[in-house]
């Protein structure tokens, strides 16, 4: 399966949210990284055929999704940034209700709902009202509803926002388990959410994809651009205002170690260190220091 955009553009008045994108996606997990306002949600809504592009098109196996209509939507699973649910429904009743909206037969709906509630660890809570669920439980239910129709394309918009670290790890594991034989697009501004599960990363800035590739290859671009140096702790905030700092670690009350991103050594005692995906992200989304 291949999902391709050609010159995909979306404007809202004078603002261009998505700017002439040409990308090609096949089976695998794609991490869509970008700061808030980068255009990620608009791109995902376009890919879900919820919004129409201003210009350009989206092709599924060389067929325009606008012409495929319902056939295309039958292949989609979508978890929006703000997952809506009926708080007084139980988890099971909610999945059965969504199954009806998706056109599943009662037998298939019950079978899929049981399978998915077990997969996301909610089967024992199936009769509990959703309003009693934690944020992580609600997000797991959101994944389950997105998977009801066994979609070939799974689109997840900021699925881990607001979750604690333990729930985020569990959520990432769920995505990995569900990803086989599908196109999975995971949008986030939390780098660790995609660093270990995405086969390719798309970095989006001001409506454009500024980098696209395998995490290892992209990280290698940062070789020689990440430094660590020891500074007086009292001056750490002053340096933070001048340099692009990805980490500050106090050794004691007198000294701190700064992790600095830049094309040149920031000071004489700076030492090159191995870069990470977070360093790459900050390189493109934070101002890099200038002499």
C-alpha angles and dihedrals in degrees: 000000000000128000114191136178123205118196089332110188134171123184131184104198107302093344119095108208096175119024122203097307121191110185135148123207130186132172111320143073118293123191114211107202127186144125120267108287094026092121099258097130093046091051091050093048089052091050089050090051090238091122128034119232121245087225139345127046146249119230129198109198087339094308120116109246090216088064095041090058112161092012089062095045090052087064094051133095115185134186108185124210091255105041111208123210141157105259095208094051118097117237092254095046090049093054091047089051093050089046089058091052089051092051099248119155116248092251093050091043093055093045094048093043092054093046093049097043087053092047093052094042098249103109094103088051095046095115095045119104114254092233088069092056125105120239091262093050091051091051091050088052087050090056090049093053091048090054098047095101092044091244125209090208118047118188120188121184115202091326096171100046109134096009122128118244094261093052091046091055091049091048092051090051090053091052091051091050092051097043102082113118093000142100104242121186117189116189119199146133090217104096097199090060091071105022095090103031107035118094089196133021126214114197112202126197128169092348096310135099103240096179133018125177151085113317093239093052093046093048090053088064087069096059107129093016101086122075141175125207138167118240137171107277091229090062097045095099091048091055090046089061091054105036136047101251122190096181140012120195123184112217094186138328091291106040139043135183117226125201104210130189117211145120093249135038105276094213140001097266094049116128126201114245134187111276127232134203089258089058089053091049093051091046090062100033102040128057110261114222120265127203 
